[in-house]
Amino acid sequence: MLFHIGGESTISDKYIVGIFDMESLTVDSDEAIDFIRQAEEAGRVEIVSSEIPRSFVVTMDRVYLTPISVATLRRRIEKAFSWND
């Protein structure tokens, strides 16, 4: 199933590893910040909108910075799976 993650970007649920809240990234979360920094240096970060990112979606090969909140992305995924039941 494809999910809209902001801007003109959609990704398949098959490749989603995790969805994380940007606001939870603080000085204390060095590992997450380092992960994003390394992905950016490797050219694997995609900014899906010019709006301020509220979350980031990690897939098997990319990190997407999106202005859509974790709660909204979660509702979209839950709605899609409940529709398939």
N, C-alpha and C positions, 0 to 999 in steps of 0.2 A: 504494500500500500504506500502511496506517495503522500507526503505531508508538506504543506506549505510552511516554511520557516521564516518568511519575511522577504521583502523585496519581490524579486521574481524567482526566488529559489524554492525548489521542492527537493526532498530527498526520500529515499525508500526507507521504510522502517527496518528492513532487513540489515541495513548497514549502521544503524544507530547503536553506539556503544553507551552513551550517556548524555543527559541534558543537565546543565549546571547553571546555577544562578550567579550572575556577575557580581551582585551585591554581596554575596558571601565571600568573595575574594577580598581578603584583608591582608595586612602586613604579615599576619600569622600563617597565611596559607601559601607559603613559599613554593610548595610542590606544584600547586595548580598554576600559579603565576609562571613558574619555570617551564611547565608543560606548554603553556600557551606561547611563551617566548621562543622555545625550541621549535615548536610547530611553525611559528612565523618565520624564523630563520631558515627553515627548510622549505618555505614557500607553500605550506599546507594550510594557511589560514585564509578564510574567505569572509569578507565583510559583506553581508547581504543587503545592507541598507545604509543610507547616510545618517539615519537616526542613531541615538546613543544605544549601544548594546545593553540589553537587560539579561541576556543569557547566552550561553554558548553550547552548541551541539557538537559532540565528538562522534565522528564516524570512523570507520576502519582506516580511512586514508586522509581525512581532512578535519579541520575545526572550523565551524561556522559561527561567526558572531552575529547575533540577531537581536532586533529590538523587541521581539515578542517574549513575554515572560514565560518562565518555566510552567506556571499554573495554566496558562493558555495553551502551550504546547502539549501539556499533559492531557487537558480536556479534549484536544483534537485527537490525540491518540486513543484515548478511552472511548470517545464517540465512534471512531472508525471501527474499533474492535467490537463494540456493542452492536453496531449496525450489522456486522458480519454474523452475529449469533443467530 
